[in-house]
Amino acid sequence: MAVPTELLNKRYLLGAELGHGATATVHRALDIATTGTVAVKLVASHRYAEAMTEIQMMQLLAHAQNIVRLEDTFALSDGRTAIVMRDMPRGTLYHHICPHAPVSLSQANAHRWLRQLVHAAQEVAIAGFVHGDIKPENCLMDEHNNLVLHDLGTMVPIGHQHGQQIPGTQMYMAPEILRGHPCHTGQDVWSIGLVLYAMLFADLPWDRASRRDQQFRDYFAQGVLPVQARLELLTPAMRHVLLRMLNPVPEMRATLDEVAFFLDANFPWFVSLKEPEKTSQKHHQRQSRHHRHEHQRQHTAPSSILPDIKLASSAGGCATPKSHRAGFLDPTVIQSKVSGDSAISSDSDMTDGHRKRSVTPGRANLDRLAAQYIC
């Protein structure tokens, strides 16, 4: 396919396409005024309101670190809206945590990126909003290996209540949002908890956030995750934080500040596997049982009260959640254990309404991280 050479606004020379979907296309472009490289998102004319929301949120949070910044914006003659952002040459977080990532995920990077993501969510909360669509594809890496949160078009004020169509990605939505409750900061904590889970296990705990999913129902009924046995590799403190972030009862869920405190304190994530003392083994077993029982006790929201709510798609109707591009996000891949090539958009808002098959997790990142920590 030929590389376009269109000059936009007499300044931006479009280059290779980074991603596209039903409502927008993202290109890498040359800024001839600075000779630097930028990313230009071209939003379809019928999504003007959504584009304006994204621009306004970028302007509101222009001071914040780890959140995408607006470099320029303008309208095209055909009605499309152009949003100019910094180029993110290191791709999305997904590219770095998926099972077929070219470089194994290090604990240092996992800790650094998670803290930067929490900081970005804190900035959003301080401004009185929730992001509403935090996931690996919406976290991009700059040239200095810093995580930058993108796709602000789903941001709404705290207390906002969606109608029947909920913008965002169902797989990462907190259960109370699926039940139609008002938006709150805790829903972003839930999403970050799933991002952390994906970092650790190169997978997600269920195929879809629906009462029709057996693992989703099991988690609500018993507090049991698919990798329950492997949770023993995590320290009791780390395990406790993860489970609190994924507590389906919003009032009992960890706060952003609590997660930030845990990360800033540099508590260890993994237990040592070097011939532990028997008393230490028993202690960890008692701690593990305590946290499992406490987690199960706190699960008071039955899965039967989760309705099936239509999701807002790029076409404006009921659609497959738009994150189904990544290997560990695609239920069809997880169930059938199909191997293939990854097809992932660099732009976090890109979707064509189809699930793209990719590599099924073969070796979880938890093993790689733990091997680096154990001495």
MARPAKE-728993 format. One line per field, with one value per residue (C-alpha): x, y, z; residue number from 1. Coordinates in steps of 0.25 Angstrom, whole numbers. Example, Ala and Ser with C-alpha at 12.3 -4.5 7.8 and 13.67 -1.06 7.14 Angstrom:
# MARPAKE-728993
east: [49_55]
north: [-18_-4]
up: [31_29]
n: [1_2]
***
This chain:
# MARPAKE-728993
east: [0_5_9_0_7_-5_-1_-11_-13_-1_8_6_11_4_12_9_-4_-3_-17_-31_-46_-60_-59_-44_-31_-17_-5_9_13_24_22_29_29_38_43_38_29_15_3_-10_-23_-34_-48_-60_-70_-81_-73_-71_-76_-67_-55_-59_-60_-46_-40_-46_-41_-27_-28_-33_-21_-10_-2_-3_9_6_-6_-7_-5_-11_-1_-11_-25_-33_-44_-43_-51_-59_-63_-53_-46_-31_-25_-10_-2_12_17_18_29_29_15_5_6_0_12_21_12_6_12_19_26_40_46_42_34_43_38_45_37_24_25_29_17_7_11_10_-3_-8_-3_-10_-23_-21_-20_-33_-39_-34_-40_-54_-55_-53_-46_-55_-47_-33_-27_-13_-17_-20_-6_5_20_28_42_47_39_29_14_5_-11_-18_-33_-39_-52_-59_-56_-69_-71_-71_-86_-90_-100_-99_-112_-113_-101_-88_-75_-63_-58_-67_-56_-50_-63_-66_-78_-86_-84_-90_-102_-104_-99_-93_-78_-68_-53_-54_-57_-43_-37_-44_-39_-25_-26_-29_-17_-8_-14_-11_3_5_-2_-2_-17_-30_-38_-50_-54_-64_-70_-84_-92_-92_-77_-74_-61_-67_-79_-69_-61_-74_-79_-66_-55_-47_-38_-34_-19_-23_-11_-1_-5_3_16_11_14_2_3_3_-8_-17_-15_-19_-31_-35_-34_-43_-53_-67_-73_-69_-69_-58_-50_-36_-34_-25_-17_-16_-10_-1_4_7_15_22_26_33_27_32_23_28_31_45_45_58_56_47_46_35_29_30_22_11_11_9_-2_-9_-8_-13_-25_-28_-28_-36_-47_-47_-49_-60_-67_-67_-73_-87_-92_-98_-95_-110_-112_-103_-112_-107_-106_-103_-89_-87_-79_-72_-84_-93_-100_-98_-84_-73_-65_-54_-42_-43_-31_-21_-17_-21_-33_-39_-49_-49_-34_-33_-44_-39_-24_-21_-7_-5_0_-4_-12_-12_-15_-5_-17_-25_-38_-37_-47_-53_-63_-56_-48_-34_-28_-14_-5_-11_-3_8_16_11_19_18_28_38_36_37_50_56_52_56_70]
north: [0_14_23_36_49_58_71_76_90_94_87_72_63_50_37_23_19_14_9_11_8_11_25_30_27_30_34_37_50_60_74_82_94_87_75_66_54_54_46_51_45_48_46_44_56_48_47_62_62_51_58_71_63_57_71_78_67_68_83_81_72_79_81_66_56_43_48_50_65_72_78_84_82_87_83_78_82_69_70_62_67_65_63_65_58_54_42_30_21_10_5_2_-5_-17_-19_-20_-30_-39_-53_-51_-38_-37_-34_-41_-31_-27_-25_-11_-7_-13_-5_7_7_3_15_24_19_21_35_38_33_41_54_50_48_61_68_62_52_37_32_20_12_9_-3_-7_-2_12_13_17_18_30_31_31_18_26_21_32_30_33_32_43_43_34_43_47_55_47_44_43_32_25_21_8_10_10_16_8_-7_-17_-26_-15_-9_-10_-18_-7_1_-11_-10_4_11_25_27_28_27_13_8_13_5_-8_-6_-3_-16_-24_-17_-22_-36_-35_-31_-43_-54_-49_-52_-47_-55_-57_-57_-46_-38_-45_-54_-64_-66_-77_-71_-58_-64_-73_-60_-53_-66_-71_-60_-71_-66_-76_-75_-76_-86_-77_-65_-72_-67_-53_-47_-46_-31_-31_-42_-34_-21_-28_-35_-22_-15_-25_-25_-25_-17_-2_2_-9_-7_-1_14_20_26_13_6_18_16_2_5_16_8_-2_-14_-27_-34_-48_-58_-64_-79_-82_-93_-85_-89_-98_-88_-77_-87_-89_-74_-71_-82_-76_-62_-68_-75_-62_-53_-63_-64_-49_-47_-57_-51_-38_-42_-39_-35_-47_-49_-51_-36_-33_-29_-30_-15_-11_-4_8_4_12_10_15_2_-11_-17_-26_-19_-11_-16_-30_-28_-33_-48_-49_-40_-49_-60_-68_-69_-73_-84_-90_-88_-83_-78_-66_-53_-41_-30_-18_-4_7_16_12_17_8_-3_-9_-17_-30_-39_-41_-54_-54_-63_-70_-68_-79_-74_-64_-52_-55_-66_-56_-46_-55_-61_-47_-45_-58_-58]
up: [0_-4_7_6_4_7_14_25_29_21_32_34_23_26_26_29_35_50_51_46_50_46_52_52_46_52_43_47_41_39_45_34_44_54_45_57_56_61_61_54_58_48_53_44_43_50_62_64_78_83_76_84_97_95_91_103_113_107_109_123_127_119_132_136_134_128_120_105_101_90_80_70_65_53_44_30_18_18_32_39_52_52_66_66_78_81_74_83_76_86_83_93_107_101_91_104_112_102_102_89_93_87_100_114_123_135_149_148_136_141_154_147_137_147_156_144_140_155_155_142_148_160_151_144_158_163_151_155_144_142_129_127_117_124_117_111_97_103_109_100_102_99_94_108_112_120_120_115_116_103_98_107_98_108_120_128_141_154_157_142_139_125_118_111_103_111_104_107_107_114_117_126_132_147_150_156_143_135_145_142_154_154_149_160_162_167_153_148_160_155_141_146_154_141_135_146_145_130_133_143_136_121_121_127_137_129_114_116_127_127_136_124_126_136_141_143_151_159_163_168_176_182_180_172_160_149_153_168_171_164_173_184_176_180_194_203_202_187_186_196_187_174_180_187_173_167_179_172_184_181_195_198_186_188_185_175_187_194_181_180_194_192_179_185_198_188_195_189_179_179_190_190_185_192_202_212_226_230_239_228_219_229_231_216_216_227_221_207_214_221_209_201_212_214_199_198_210_203_190_193_179_172_157_154_156_144_132_118_114_100_98_89_77_66_58_69_72_80_76_80_91_83_90_84_76_85_88_102_100_90_95_83_83_98_96_83_87_73_69_59_56_65_58_68_65_70_73_85_79_67_64_52_59_57_66_61_65_71_80_91_104_105_116_126_130_144_143_136_146_158_152_153_167_173_178]
n: [1_2_3_4_5_6_7_8_9_10_11_12_13_14_15_16_17_18_19_20_21_22_23_24_25_26_27_28_29_30_31_32_33_34_35_36_37_38_39_40_41_42_43_44_45_46_47_48_49_50_51_52_53_54_55_56_57_58_59_60_61_62_63_64_65_66_67_68_69_70_71_72_73_74_75_76_77_78_79_80_81_82_83_84_85_86_87_88_89_90_91_92_93_94_95_96_97_98_99_100_101_102_103_104_105_106_107_108_109_110_111_112_113_114_115_116_117_118_119_120_121_122_123_124_125_126_127_128_129_130_131_132_133_134_135_136_137_138_139_140_141_142_143_144_145_146_147_148_149_150_151_152_153_154_155_156_157_158_159_160_161_162_163_164_165_166_167_168_169_170_171_172_173_174_175_176_177_178_179_180_181_182_183_184_185_186_187_188_189_190_191_192_193_194_195_196_197_198_199_200_201_202_203_204_205_206_207_208_209_210_211_212_213_214_215_216_217_218_219_220_221_222_223_224_225_226_227_228_229_230_231_232_233_234_235_236_237_238_239_240_241_242_243_244_245_246_247_248_249_250_251_252_253_254_255_256_257_258_259_260_261_262_263_264_265_266_267_268_269_270_271_272_273_274_275_276_277_278_279_280_281_282_283_284_285_286_287_288_289_290_291_292_293_294_295_296_297_298_299_300_301_302_303_304_305_306_307_308_309_310_311_312_313_314_315_316_317_318_319_320_321_322_323_324_325_326_327_328_329_330_331_332_333_334_335_336_337_338_339_340_341_342_343_344_345_346_347_348_349_350_351_352_353_354_355_356_357_358_359_360_361_362_363_364_365_366_367_368_369_370_371_372_373_374_375]
***
